[in-house]
Amino acid sequence: QVQLVESGGGLVQPGGSLRLSCTASGFPFSTAAMSWYRRAPGQVREFVASSFRGGSKTNYADSVKGRFTISRDNAKDTVWLKMNRLKPDDTAVYYCNAKTQDDVDYWGQGTQVTVSA
């Protein structure tokens, strides 16, 4: 059974930092592309960051480039999203995504991030 369990969301002031975690099970993590997406209130889900298979290559949305960092540990089946200099526009539910080599997508349940003074 595939599981993606996110944690680390919460309330933070503008300019603050948070680190999201996603621990996976039930599929070969090291060969999966791992990504973070988010959905702001009233908006469609949007891409945030990805770590390609093996973790040697990463990609970011322009809106978070230079502020967010995605990283992974294949030995722990875990991917993280470190978010710095958070803005109110970063407020959203953040979702962990896994895309396997068979092009199957799995999603976590989401974790709420709220940036507010």
Secondary structure, DSSP 8 states (H G I E B T S, - for coil): --EEEEE--EEE-TT--EEEEEEEESS-GGGSEEEEEEE-TTS--EEEEEE-GGGS-EEE-TTTTTTEEEEEETTTTEEEEEE-S--GGG-EEEEEEEE-TT--EEE---EEEEE--
